[in-house]
Amino acid sequence: MRALDHNLWVAEQPLKYLGLEVGTRMTVVRLSSQALAVISPIALNSELKQQLARIGTVEHIISPNLYHYLYAADFKYAYPTATFWAAPGLQEKKPNLPIDKVIQANSSPLWNDLEGLYFEDFKTLSPGGFDALNEWVFFHAASRTLILTDTAFHFDNSFPFVTKLLTRVTGDYQKLAPSVFERIATTDKQSVKETVEKILSWDFERVVMAHGSIVEEDAKRKLEKDYSSFFR
């Protein structure tokens, strides 16, 4: 786990999706209450538990879309008093998950330190075809950080050759934008555009996403520029 800013950390691990190495990332926010919120949990081991214990107590476990839930149950079992927040539709997709609450616009106490928006009409590629993403995105104003999961990627030279090659072919290389599969699958571009415009009203400098390299500087301008291809 590494610190990005005051009260903001990330932890990363390898991950292959559809045979492609994309890595995955968990974001940890320490709220004003000093409680920890973990967004898009990764595999939990003793070292990660110790690192989390040094900075606070895990009280919120967040699965922000219909895909980033694989390790959320492990976190819930390790921190049974924490609230497991899930994206809309995840309870129906995975009824055995120990979900406590569905993320909504009035999901206090999350919104005391984070702002959120819902990408209801976004779709993505899954092994079974194109499915809804149902992603909540978050803005941590204190660190001027936008926290995404699968609504944008950013694959650069730090990734393996095959990942770089494929993203070059699809036009996704070094772009802070949705993948080509999401551009194909999502038909309600106007709804997405309206949500992006709301996101761009936030005063962020950094973008953290689940897959790809973090953009530390001038990320708002880059997101606006790279996302523009989605609406063509």
BALOBA-1460 file (C-alpha; in Angstrom, 3 decimals):
// residues 232
<rec num="1" residu="m" x="0.000" y="0.000" z="0.000"/>
<rec num="2" residu="r" x="1.336" y="3.450" z="-0.866"/>
<rec num="3" residu="a" x="0.237" y="6.968" z="-0.023"/>
<rec num="4" residu="l" x="-0.863" y="9.289" z="-2.819"/>
<rec num="5" residu="d" x="-1.902" y="12.224" z="-0.678"/>
<rec num="6" residu="h" x="-3.055" y="13.095" z="2.815"/>
<rec num="7" residu="n" x="-5.737" y="10.515" z="3.770"/>
<rec num="8" residu="l" x="-5.467" y="8.755" z="0.389"/>
<rec num="9" residu="w" x="-3.715" y="5.450" z="-0.403"/>
<rec num="10" residu="v" x="-3.752" y="2.750" z="-3.085"/>
<rec num="11" residu="a" x="-2.847" y="-0.943" z="-3.101"/>
<rec num="12" residu="e" x="-2.246" y="-2.916" z="-6.287"/>
<rec num="13" residu="q" x="-1.943" y="-6.492" z="-7.488"/>
<rec num="14" residu="p" x="-1.625" y="-8.362" z="-10.819"/>
<rec num="15" residu="l" x="-4.803" y="-9.322" z="-12.658"/>
<rec num="16" residu="k" x="-5.552" y="-10.915" z="-16.012"/>
<rec num="17" residu="y" x="-8.873" y="-10.212" z="-17.723"/>
<rec num="18" residu="l" x="-9.792" y="-12.191" z="-20.818"/>
<rec num="19" residu="g" x="-6.156" y="-13.311" z="-20.901"/>
<rec num="20" residu="l" x="-4.729" y="-9.775" z="-20.845"/>
<rec num="21" residu="e" x="-2.619" y="-8.453" z="-17.975"/>
<rec num="22" residu="v" x="-4.368" y="-5.305" z="-16.757"/>
<rec num="23" residu="g" x="-3.558" y="-5.228" z="-13.039"/>
<rec num="24" residu="t" x="-6.045" y="-3.993" z="-10.473"/>
<rec num="25" residu="r" x="-6.038" y="-1.318" z="-7.795"/>
<rec num="26" residu="m" x="-7.842" y="-0.636" z="-4.528"/>
<rec num="27" residu="t" x="-8.237" y="2.922" z="-3.257"/>
<rec num="28" residu="v" x="-8.315" y="3.670" z="0.472"/>
<rec num="29" residu="v" x="-9.742" y="6.933" z="1.813"/>
<rec num="30" residu="r" x="-9.499" y="7.965" z="5.455"/>
<rec num="31" residu="l" x="-12.662" y="9.907" z="6.179"/>
<rec num="32" residu="s" x="-12.960" y="12.883" z="8.519"/>
<rec num="33" residu="s" x="-14.317" y="10.442" z="11.121"/>
<rec num="34" residu="q" x="-10.910" y="8.653" z="10.835"/>
<rec num="35" residu="a" x="-12.708" y="5.574" z="9.492"/>
<rec num="36" residu="l" x="-11.308" y="3.919" z="6.365"/>
<rec num="37" residu="a" x="-13.317" y="3.398" z="3.185"/>
<rec num="38" residu="v" x="-11.864" y="0.818" z="0.769"/>
<rec num="39" residu="i" x="-13.015" y="1.148" z="-2.831"/>
<rec num="40" residu="s" x="-12.749" y="-1.872" z="-5.147"/>
<rec num="41" residu="p" x="-11.091" y="-4.276" z="-2.671"/>
<rec num="42" residu="i" x="-8.182" y="-6.468" z="-3.741"/>
<rec num="43" residu="a" x="-7.026" y="-9.761" z="-2.199"/>
<rec num="44" residu="l" x="-6.581" y="-9.389" z="1.556"/>
<rec num="45" residu="n" x="-3.502" y="-10.834" z="3.244"/>
<rec num="46" residu="s" x="-1.797" y="-10.329" z="6.594"/>
<rec num="47" residu="e" x="0.556" y="-7.635" z="5.300"/>
<rec num="48" residu="l" x="-2.289" y="-5.566" z="3.851"/>
<rec num="49" residu="k" x="-4.291" y="-5.976" z="7.071"/>
<rec num="50" residu="q" x="-1.339" y="-4.680" z="9.085"/>
<rec num="51" residu="q" x="-0.895" y="-1.706" z="6.781"/>
<rec num="52" residu="l" x="-4.573" y="-0.834" z="7.049"/>
<rec num="53" residu="a" x="-4.484" y="-1.152" z="10.832"/>
<rec num="54" residu="r" x="-1.651" y="1.369" z="11.012"/>
<rec num="55" residu="i" x="-3.743" y="4.100" z="9.363"/>
<rec num="56" residu="g" x="-7.220" y="3.463" z="10.756"/>
<rec num="57" residu="t" x="-10.171" y="1.098" z="11.039"/>
<rec num="58" residu="v" x="-11.959" y="-0.275" z="7.979"/>
<rec num="59" residu="e" x="-15.603" y="0.778" z="8.338"/>
<rec num="60" residu="h" x="-16.730" y="0.942" z="4.699"/>
<rec num="61" residu="i" x="-16.188" y="-1.663" z="1.958"/>
<rec num="62" residu="i" x="-17.281" y="-0.446" z="-1.471"/>
<rec num="63" residu="s" x="-17.948" y="-2.528" z="-4.593"/>
<rec num="64" residu="p" x="-18.425" y="0.376" z="-7.021"/>
<rec num="65" residu="n" x="-19.760" y="-1.591" z="-9.987"/>
<rec num="66" residu="l" x="-21.038" y="-5.021" z="-11.018"/>
<rec num="67" residu="y" x="-17.530" y="-6.438" z="-11.589"/>
<rec num="68" residu="h" x="-15.347" y="-5.330" z="-8.682"/>
<rec num="69" residu="y" x="-16.706" y="-7.566" z="-5.950"/>
<rec num="70" residu="l" x="-14.356" y="-10.592" z="-5.975"/>
<rec num="71" residu="y" x="-12.631" y="-9.778" z="-2.680"/>
<rec num="72" residu="a" x="-15.326" y="-7.707" z="-0.994"/>
<rec num="73" residu="a" x="-16.724" y="-10.690" z="0.921"/>
<rec num="74" residu="d" x="-13.252" y="-11.483" z="2.295"/>
<rec num="75" residu="f" x="-13.025" y="-7.918" z="3.569"/>
<rec num="76" residu="k" x="-16.474" y="-8.189" z="5.130"/>
<rec num="77" residu="y" x="-15.495" y="-11.381" z="6.936"/>
<rec num="78" residu="a" x="-12.259" y="-9.765" z="8.145"/>
<rec num="79" residu="y" x="-14.081" y="-6.583" z="9.224"/>
<rec num="80" residu="p" x="-17.577" y="-7.818" z="10.175"/>
<rec num="81" residu="t" x="-18.718" y="-4.486" z="11.646"/>
<rec num="82" residu="a" x="-17.848" y="-2.597" z="8.442"/>
<rec num="83" residu="t" x="-20.650" y="-1.650" z="6.045"/>
<rec num="84" residu="f" x="-20.479" y="-3.433" z="2.696"/>
<rec num="85" residu="w" x="-21.753" y="-0.967" z="0.081"/>
<rec num="86" residu="a" x="-22.653" y="-2.344" z="-3.349"/>
<rec num="87" residu="a" x="-23.503" y="-0.880" z="-6.721"/>
<rec num="88" residu="p" x="-27.154" y="-1.206" z="-7.782"/>
<rec num="89" residu="g" x="-27.845" y="-4.649" z="-9.210"/>
<rec num="90" residu="l" x="-24.950" y="-6.464" z="-7.523"/>
<rec num="91" residu="q" x="-27.215" y="-8.106" z="-4.940"/>
<rec num="92" residu="e" x="-29.286" y="-9.585" z="-7.769"/>
<rec num="93" residu="k" x="-26.192" y="-10.652" z="-9.700"/>
<rec num="94" residu="k" x="-24.487" y="-12.246" z="-6.670"/>
<rec num="95" residu="p" x="-27.164" y="-12.948" z="-4.039"/>
<rec num="96" residu="n" x="-24.731" y="-14.752" z="-1.727"/>
<rec num="97" residu="l" x="-22.593" y="-11.668" z="-1.130"/>
<rec num="98" residu="p" x="-22.933" y="-10.240" z="2.419"/>
<rec num="99" residu="i" x="-24.076" y="-6.828" z="1.170"/>
<rec num="100" residu="d" x="-25.354" y="-4.362" z="3.757"/>
<rec num="101" residu="k" x="-26.425" y="-1.372" z="1.651"/>
<rec num="102" residu="v" x="-26.832" y="-0.291" z="-1.955"/>
<rec num="103" residu="i" x="-24.997" y="2.898" z="-2.906"/>
<rec num="104" residu="q" x="-27.468" y="5.713" z="-3.493"/>
<rec num="105" residu="a" x="-27.350" y="9.467" z="-3.894"/>
<rec num="106" residu="n" x="-28.011" y="9.908" z="-0.169"/>
<rec num="107" residu="s" x="-25.520" y="7.275" z="1.007"/>
<rec num="108" residu="s" x="-24.359" y="9.090" z="4.121"/>
<rec num="109" residu="p" x="-21.779" y="8.869" z="5.723"/>
<rec num="110" residu="l" x="-19.880" y="8.262" z="2.478"/>
<rec num="111" residu="w" x="-20.890" y="11.631" z="1.060"/>
<rec num="112" residu="n" x="-19.469" y="13.517" z="4.054"/>
<rec num="113" residu="d" x="-16.015" y="13.162" z="2.475"/>
<rec num="114" residu="l" x="-16.723" y="11.899" z="-1.030"/>
<rec num="115" residu="e" x="-19.011" y="13.018" z="-3.816"/>
<rec num="116" residu="g" x="-20.451" y="10.426" z="-6.163"/>
<rec num="117" residu="l" x="-22.074" y="10.046" z="-9.569"/>
<rec num="118" residu="y" x="-23.732" y="7.016" z="-11.118"/>
<rec num="119" residu="f" x="-22.936" y="5.766" z="-14.654"/>
<rec num="120" residu="e" x="-26.236" y="3.933" z="-15.084"/>
<rec num="121" residu="d" x="-26.117" y="3.484" z="-18.865"/>
<rec num="122" residu="f" x="-22.524" y="2.323" z="-19.260"/>
<rec num="123" residu="k" x="-21.899" y="-1.189" z="-20.614"/>
<rec num="124" residu="t" x="-18.760" y="-3.295" z="-20.962"/>
<rec num="125" residu="l" x="-17.458" y="-6.577" z="-22.329"/>
<rec num="126" residu="s" x="-17.759" y="-9.672" z="-20.158"/>
<rec num="127" residu="p" x="-17.101" y="-13.359" z="-20.901"/>
<rec num="128" residu="g" x="-20.825" y="-13.691" z="-21.611"/>
<rec num="129" residu="g" x="-21.116" y="-10.689" z="-23.918"/>
<rec num="130" residu="f" x="-21.889" y="-7.030" z="-23.232"/>
<rec num="131" residu="d" x="-23.280" y="-6.309" z="-19.779"/>
<rec num="132" residu="a" x="-24.225" y="-3.294" z="-17.674"/>
<rec num="133" residu="l" x="-21.456" y="-1.770" z="-15.580"/>
<rec num="134" residu="n" x="-23.578" y="0.174" z="-13.048"/>
<rec num="135" residu="e" x="-20.590" y="2.124" z="-11.775"/>
<rec num="136" residu="w" x="-20.435" y="4.771" z="-9.088"/>
<rec num="137" residu="v" x="-17.492" y="7.174" z="-9.457"/>
<rec num="138" residu="f" x="-16.161" y="9.262" z="-6.581"/>
<rec num="139" residu="f" x="-14.514" y="12.635" z="-6.028"/>
<rec num="140" residu="h" x="-12.259" y="13.175" z="-3.006"/>
<rec num="141" residu="a" x="-12.184" y="16.958" z="-2.841"/>
<rec num="142" residu="a" x="-9.567" y="17.132" z="-0.078"/>
<rec num="143" residu="s" x="-6.934" y="15.609" z="-2.397"/>
<rec num="144" residu="r" x="-8.508" y="16.804" z="-5.680"/>
<rec num="145" residu="t" x="-8.728" y="13.165" z="-6.785"/>
<rec num="146" residu="l" x="-11.268" y="11.525" z="-9.097"/>
<rec num="147" residu="i" x="-11.667" y="7.808" z="-8.286"/>
<rec num="148" residu="l" x="-12.856" y="5.618" z="-11.164"/>
<rec num="149" residu="t" x="-13.038" y="1.856" z="-11.576"/>
<rec num="150" residu="d" x="-13.875" y="0.654" z="-15.098"/>
<rec num="151" residu="t" x="-15.241" y="3.842" z="-16.688"/>
<rec num="152" residu="a" x="-11.711" y="4.768" z="-17.806"/>
<rec num="153" residu="f" x="-8.389" y="2.988" z="-18.247"/>
<rec num="154" residu="h" x="-4.862" y="4.270" z="-18.753"/>
<rec num="155" residu="f" x="-2.413" y="1.735" z="-20.151"/>
<rec num="156" residu="d" x="1.066" y="3.080" z="-20.807"/>
<rec num="157" residu="n" x="4.645" y="1.879" z="-21.210"/>
<rec num="158" residu="s" x="4.683" y="0.290" z="-17.734"/>
<rec num="159" residu="f" x="2.432" y="-2.558" z="-18.929"/>
<rec num="160" residu="p" x="3.496" y="-5.830" z="-20.612"/>
<rec num="161" residu="f" x="4.154" y="-5.936" z="-24.348"/>
<rec num="162" residu="v" x="0.920" y="-7.734" z="-25.265"/>
<rec num="163" residu="t" x="-1.190" y="-5.224" z="-23.326"/>
<rec num="164" residu="k" x="0.599" y="-2.334" z="-25.008"/>
<rec num="165" residu="l" x="0.248" y="-3.942" z="-28.426"/>
<rec num="166" residu="l" x="-3.477" y="-4.572" z="-28.121"/>
<rec num="167" residu="t" x="-4.236" y="-1.112" z="-26.752"/>
<rec num="168" residu="r" x="-2.239" y="0.449" z="-29.582"/>
<rec num="169" residu="v" x="-4.297" y="-1.545" z="-32.100"/>
<rec num="170" residu="t" x="-7.589" y="-0.499" z="-30.492"/>
<rec num="171" residu="g" x="-6.529" y="3.127" z="-30.062"/>
<rec num="172" residu="d" x="-6.609" y="2.920" z="-26.254"/>
<rec num="173" residu="y" x="-2.880" y="3.213" z="-25.565"/>
<rec num="174" residu="q" x="-2.050" y="6.068" z="-23.157"/>
<rec num="175" residu="k" x="-5.668" y="7.236" z="-23.282"/>
<rec num="176" residu="l" x="-7.552" y="8.120" z="-20.111"/>
<rec num="177" residu="a" x="-10.823" y="6.894" z="-21.510"/>
<rec num="178" residu="p" x="-13.206" y="3.924" z="-21.801"/>
<rec num="179" residu="s" x="-12.012" y="0.867" z="-23.676"/>
<rec num="180" residu="v" x="-12.972" y="0.138" z="-27.262"/>
<rec num="181" residu="f" x="-15.358" y="-2.545" z="-25.951"/>
<rec num="182" residu="e" x="-17.241" y="0.023" z="-23.869"/>
<rec num="183" residu="r" x="-17.390" y="2.413" z="-26.802"/>
<rec num="184" residu="i" x="-18.977" y="-0.343" z="-28.891"/>
<rec num="185" residu="a" x="-21.348" y="-1.637" z="-26.204"/>
<rec num="186" residu="t" x="-22.704" y="1.642" z="-24.832"/>
<rec num="187" residu="t" x="-25.456" y="3.024" z="-27.054"/>
<rec num="188" residu="d" x="-26.833" y="5.812" z="-24.843"/>
<rec num="189" residu="k" x="-23.937" y="8.183" z="-25.487"/>
<rec num="190" residu="q" x="-25.977" y="11.246" z="-24.516"/>
<rec num="191" residu="s" x="-26.531" y="9.951" z="-20.992"/>
<rec num="192" residu="v" x="-22.819" y="9.218" z="-20.618"/>
<rec num="193" residu="k" x="-21.940" y="12.665" z="-21.957"/>
<rec num="194" residu="e" x="-24.188" y="14.315" z="-19.379"/>
<rec num="195" residu="t" x="-22.541" y="12.351" z="-16.571"/>
<rec num="196" residu="v" x="-19.054" y="13.208" z="-17.850"/>
<rec num="197" residu="e" x="-19.980" y="16.886" z="-17.929"/>
<rec num="198" residu="k" x="-20.969" y="16.644" z="-14.261"/>
<rec num="199" residu="i" x="-17.680" y="14.920" z="-13.456"/>
<rec num="200" residu="l" x="-15.768" y="17.676" z="-15.229"/>
<rec num="201" residu="s" x="-17.444" y="20.227" z="-12.952"/>
<rec num="202" residu="w" x="-15.407" y="18.744" z="-10.087"/>
<rec num="203" residu="d" x="-12.063" y="20.386" z="-9.335"/>
<rec num="204" residu="f" x="-9.745" y="17.379" z="-9.684"/>
<rec num="205" residu="e" x="-6.089" y="17.209" z="-10.635"/>
<rec num="206" residu="r" x="-5.464" y="13.466" z="-10.219"/>
<rec num="207" residu="v" x="-7.342" y="10.437" z="-11.580"/>
<rec num="208" residu="v" x="-7.080" y="7.002" z="-9.972"/>
<rec num="209" residu="m" x="-8.594" y="4.078" z="-11.837"/>
<rec num="210" residu="a" x="-8.686" y="0.321" z="-11.169"/>
<rec num="211" residu="h" x="-6.736" y="-0.638" z="-14.306"/>
<rec num="212" residu="g" x="-3.906" y="1.445" z="-15.669"/>
<rec num="213" residu="s" x="-1.359" y="3.977" z="-14.488"/>
<rec num="214" residu="i" x="-2.544" y="6.783" z="-12.213"/>
<rec num="215" residu="v" x="-2.577" y="10.220" z="-13.838"/>
<rec num="216" residu="e" x="-1.103" y="12.586" z="-11.262"/>
<rec num="217" residu="e" x="-1.123" y="15.917" z="-13.089"/>
<rec num="218" residu="d" x="-3.482" y="17.747" z="-15.434"/>
<rec num="219" residu="a" x="-5.802" y="14.735" z="-15.331"/>
<rec num="220" residu="k" x="-8.980" y="16.774" z="-15.783"/>
<rec num="221" residu="r" x="-7.821" y="18.169" z="-19.127"/>
<rec num="222" residu="k" x="-6.614" y="14.725" z="-20.233"/>
<rec num="223" residu="l" x="-9.883" y="13.036" z="-19.273"/>
<rec num="224" residu="e" x="-11.917" y="15.621" z="-21.178"/>
<rec num="225" residu="k" x="-9.696" y="15.338" z="-24.258"/>
<rec num="226" residu="d" x="-9.396" y="11.534" z="-24.328"/>
<rec num="227" residu="y" x="-13.052" y="10.913" z="-23.475"/>
<rec num="228" residu="s" x="-14.177" y="13.007" z="-26.432"/>
<rec num="229" residu="s" x="-13.644" y="10.034" z="-28.776"/>
<rec num="230" residu="f" x="-16.369" y="8.152" z="-26.888"/>
<rec num="231" residu="f" x="-19.041" y="10.506" z="-28.244"/>
<rec num="232" residu="r" x="-18.047" y="10.333" z="-31.942"/>
